[in-house]
């Protein structure tokens, strides 16, 4: 009995796709029971299981059977060949499939798939239009998700694809994406670093506590000196102003007295 034959039996009996790690756990659990020589495979590693499944997939493909073994989103499963779809569909019925993605949604999804993790601003920079509505649709369909935050001012959310994305397009992993070197090379800008003040020196010197205290004392002395000079100027101005006012009042009194005297002498 070979490992690939055991894995084939497990996958035929499984109701869902199984990853290499899940198959490893199943082999371990069977080994603990100890039936039928299962202990011989209880220590099988995930890498060994993957290698055995790849060999099994090649053998089944050479047999030209109505089914084949594939790995989608990191999990292995048997699937029927597409040419047998009419008969299988008649048996299981037609399931309601979600509506197809629009062209803008596919464009945005492609950008995320090839440039993840990526922010909304970077998506919009590549597409040239807003992606708010499209992101909502892709998130609702569970094709993309928030995977973190960018290490830039504002800490915007970054997006990436999900396992459902791989299942939707029948991909084993992101490495099986079609080559799109042109899309990967589209430049996108990153937010600039916060503006800082100071000289051009990369590491400007910092003042010591004594220097800061001395600078504050100098500033205070300068302010007192300036205030004293302003007070003297204001006092001089007021004295001169008062002197002029006294002269004007004396002149006015003299003229008024002469006018009254002339008026009294007039018959």
C-alpha positions as CSV (number, residue, x, y, z in Angstrom):
1,X,0.0,0.0,0.0
2,X,1.4,3.4,-1.0
3,X,0.8,6.8,0.4
4,X,-0.8,8.1,-2.8
5,X,-3.4,5.3,-2.7
6,X,-4.4,6.2,0.9
7,X,-4.7,9.8,0.0
8,X,-6.8,9.0,-3.0
9,X,-9.2,7.0,-0.8
10,X,-9.4,9.9,1.7
11,X,-10.2,12.5,-1.0
12,X,-12.8,10.3,-2.6
13,X,-14.6,9.9,0.7
14,X,-14.3,13.6,1.7
15,X,-17.2,16.0,1.3
16,X,-14.9,19.0,0.9
17,X,-11.4,19.8,-0.4
18,X,-8.6,19.0,1.9
19,X,-5.2,20.7,2.3
20,X,-2.0,18.9,2.8
21,X,-2.0,19.9,6.5
22,X,-5.5,18.4,7.0
23,X,-4.4,15.2,5.3
24,X,-1.4,15.0,7.5
25,X,-3.6,15.3,10.6
26,X,-5.9,12.5,9.3
27,X,-2.9,10.2,8.8
28,X,-1.8,11.0,12.3
29,X,-5.2,10.3,13.8
30,X,-5.4,7.0,12.0
31,X,-2.0,6.0,13.2
32,X,-3.1,6.6,16.8
33,X,-5.8,4.0,16.3
34,X,-3.3,1.5,14.9
35,X,-5.5,-0.4,12.5
36,X,-4.3,-2.0,9.2
37,X,-0.8,-0.7,9.4
38,X,-1.8,2.9,9.7
39,X,1.0,3.5,12.1
40,X,3.5,3.4,9.1
41,X,2.0,6.6,7.7
42,X,1.3,8.4,11.0
43,X,4.4,10.6,10.8
44,X,3.9,11.7,7.2
45,X,4.8,15.3,6.7
46,X,2.7,17.8,4.7
47,X,5.4,18.1,2.1
48,X,5.5,14.4,1.5
49,X,1.7,14.3,1.2
50,X,1.8,17.1,-1.4
51,X,4.5,15.3,-3.4
52,X,2.4,12.1,-3.4
53,X,-0.7,13.9,-4.5
54,X,1.2,15.6,-7.4
55,X,2.3,12.1,-8.6
56,X,-1.3,10.8,-8.3
57,X,-2.6,13.8,-10.3
58,X,-0.2,13.0,-13.1
59,X,-1.1,9.3,-13.1
60,X,-4.9,10.1,-13.3
61,X,-4.3,12.6,-16.1
62,X,-2.5,10.0,-18.2
63,X,-5.4,7.6,-17.7
64,X,-7.7,10.1,-19.4
65,X,-10.5,9.5,-16.9
66,X,-13.8,11.5,-16.6
67,X,-12.3,13.2,-13.6
68,X,-9.0,14.6,-12.5
69,X,-7.2,15.6,-9.3
70,X,-6.6,19.3,-8.8
71,X,-5.4,21.7,-6.1
72,X,-7.4,24.8,-5.7
73,X,-6.6,27.5,-3.1
74,X,-4.2,25.1,-1.4
75,X,-6.7,22.3,-1.1
76,X,-7.0,19.0,-3.1
77,X,-10.1,17.6,-4.6
78,X,-11.4,15.4,-7.5
79,X,-13.4,17.3,-10.1
80,X,-15.3,16.1,-13.2
81,X,-13.9,16.9,-16.7
82,X,-15.8,19.8,-18.3
83,X,-17.1,17.7,-21.2
84,X,-19.2,15.7,-18.9
85,X,-21.0,18.8,-17.4
86,X,-24.4,18.2,-19.1
87,X,-25.0,14.9,-17.5
88,X,-23.7,16.0,-14.1
89,X,-25.8,19.1,-14.3
90,X,-28.9,17.0,-15.0
91,X,-28.3,15.0,-11.9
92,X,-27.5,17.7,-9.4
93,X,-29.6,20.5,-11.0
94,X,-28.5,24.0,-11.9
95,X,-27.3,26.1,-9.0
96,X,-27.8,29.8,-8.9
97,X,-24.4,31.3,-9.6
98,X,-23.6,34.9,-8.4
99,X,-23.8,37.5,-11.0
100,X,-20.7,38.0,-13.1
101,X,-18.3,40.7,-12.2
102,X,-18.4,44.0,-14.1
103,X,-15.5,45.2,-16.1
104,X,-14.5,47.9,-13.5
105,X,-14.7,45.2,-10.8
106,X,-12.5,42.8,-12.8
107,X,-10.0,45.6,-13.5
108,X,-9.8,46.5,-9.8
109,X,-9.6,42.9,-8.7
110,X,-6.7,42.3,-11.1
111,X,-4.8,45.3,-9.7
112,X,-5.3,44.0,-6.2
113,X,-4.2,40.5,-7.2
114,X,-1.0,41.6,-8.8
115,X,-0.1,44.5,-6.5
116,X,-1.3,43.4,-3.1
117,X,-1.1,44.6,-0.4
118,X,-2.4,47.9,-1.9
119,X,-4.3,50.9,-0.7
120,X,-7.4,52.5,-2.2
121,X,-5.4,55.6,-3.2
122,X,-2.9,53.4,-5.1
123,X,-5.7,51.6,-6.9
124,X,-7.2,54.9,-8.0
125,X,-3.8,56.1,-9.1
126,X,-3.5,53.1,-11.5
127,X,-7.1,53.2,-12.7
128,X,-7.6,56.9,-12.7
129,X,-11.1,56.7,-11.2
130,X,-12.6,56.2,-7.7
131,X,-12.9,52.6,-6.6
132,X,-15.1,53.0,-3.5
133,X,-18.1,51.3,-5.0
134,X,-16.1,48.5,-6.6
135,X,-14.2,47.7,-3.4
136,X,-17.6,47.4,-1.6
137,X,-18.7,44.8,-4.2
138,X,-15.5,42.8,-4.1
139,X,-15.5,42.8,-0.3
140,X,-19.2,41.7,-0.2
141,X,-18.4,38.8,-2.6
142,X,-15.5,37.9,-0.3
143,X,-13.0,38.1,-3.1
144,X,-10.9,40.7,-1.4
145,X,-10.3,41.7,2.3
146,X,-8.4,44.1,4.4
147,X,-5.0,42.6,5.1
148,X,-3.4,45.3,7.2
149,X,-2.5,49.0,7.2
150,X,0.2,50.8,5.2
151,X,3.2,52.1,7.2
152,X,2.6,55.7,6.0
153,X,1.0,58.8,7.5
154,X,-2.7,58.2,8.1
155,X,-2.2,54.4,8.2
156,X,-4.7,53.6,5.3
157,X,-6.1,50.1,5.0
158,X,-4.4,47.7,2.5
159,X,-6.3,45.1,0.5
160,X,-5.5,41.6,-0.7
161,X,-7.2,38.6,-2.3
162,X,-8.9,35.8,-0.3
163,X,-9.1,32.0,-0.5
164,X,-12.4,32.4,-2.2
165,X,-10.7,34.4,-4.9
166,X,-8.5,31.4,-5.7
167,X,-11.5,29.1,-5.7
168,X,-13.5,31.4,-7.9
169,X,-10.7,31.4,-10.6
170,X,-9.5,27.8,-10.0
171,X,-6.0,28.8,-8.9
172,X,-3.8,26.7,-6.7
173,X,-2.0,29.9,-5.4
174,X,-1.2,33.4,-6.6
175,X,1.9,32.1,-8.4
176,X,-0.5,30.6,-11.0
177,X,-1.8,34.0,-12.0
178,X,-1.2,34.7,-15.7
179,X,1.9,36.7,-16.4
180,X,1.1,40.5,-16.3
181,X,4.5,42.1,-16.1
182,X,3.2,45.3,-17.6
183,X,0.7,45.7,-14.7
184,X,3.3,44.9,-12.1
185,X,5.5,47.7,-13.6
186,X,2.9,50.5,-13.4
187,X,4.5,53.0,-11.0
188,X,2.5,54.1,-8.0
189,X,3.5,56.8,-5.7
190,X,3.8,56.6,-1.9
191,X,2.7,59.3,0.5
192,X,5.4,61.7,1.3
193,X,7.0,61.8,4.7
194,X,5.8,64.5,7.1
195,X,7.4,67.9,6.5
196,X,10.0,68.8,9.2
197,X,11.6,72.1,10.0
198,X,15.3,72.7,10.5
199,X,18.5,72.9,8.6
200,X,19.5,70.5,5.8
201,X,21.5,68.5,8.3
202,X,20.2,65.0,8.6
203,X,20.8,65.0,12.3
204,X,20.5,68.5,13.6
205,X,22.1,69.3,17.0
206,X,19.8,69.6,20.0
207,X,20.3,72.3,22.6
208,X,21.2,71.3,26.1
209,X,19.0,72.3,29.1
210,X,21.5,75.0,30.1
211,X,21.5,76.4,26.6
212,X,17.7,76.5,26.6
213,X,17.6,78.2,30.0
214,X,20.2,80.8,28.9
215,X,18.4,81.5,25.7
216,X,15.1,82.1,27.6
217,X,17.0,84.5,30.0
218,X,18.4,86.4,27.1
219,X,15.0,86.7,25.5
220,X,13.5,87.9,28.8
221,X,16.3,90.5,29.2
222,X,15.8,91.7,25.7
223,X,12.1,92.1,26.2
224,X,12.6,94.2,29.5
225,X,15.1,96.4,27.7
226,X,12.8,97.0,24.8
227,X,9.9,97.8,27.1
228,X,12.1,100.3,29.0
229,X,13.1,102.1,25.8
230,X,9.5,102.2,24.6
231,X,8.4,103.7,28.0
232,X,11.0,106.5,27.8
233,X,10.0,107.4,24.3
234,X,6.4,107.5,25.3
235,X,7.2,109.7,28.4
236,X,9.2,112.2,26.3
237,X,6.4,112.4,23.8
238,X,3.8,113.1,26.5
239,X,5.9,115.9,28.1
240,X,6.3,117.7,24.8
241,X,2.7,117.3,24.1
242,X,1.7,118.8,27.4
243,X,4.1,121.7,26.9
244,X,2.6,122.5,23.6
245,X,-0.9,122.4,25.0
246,X,0.1,124.8,27.9
247,X,1.5,127.3,25.4
248,X,-1.7,127.1,23.3
249,X,-3.9,127.6,26.3
250,X,-1.8,130.7,27.5
251,X,-2.0,132.2,24.1
252,X,-5.7,131.7,23.9
253,X,-6.3,133.2,27.4
254,X,-4.3,136.3,26.4
255,X,-6.2,136.9,23.2
256,X,-9.6,136.3,25.0
257,X,-8.7,138.8,27.7
258,X,-7.8,141.5,25.1
259,X,-11.0,140.9,23.3
260,X,-13.1,141.3,26.5
261,X,-11.2,144.5,27.4
262,X,-11.9,146.0,23.9
263,X,-15.5,145.1,24.2
264,X,-15.9,146.8,27.6
265,X,-14.4,150.1,26.3
266,X,-16.7,150.3,23.3
267,X,-19.6,152.7,23.9
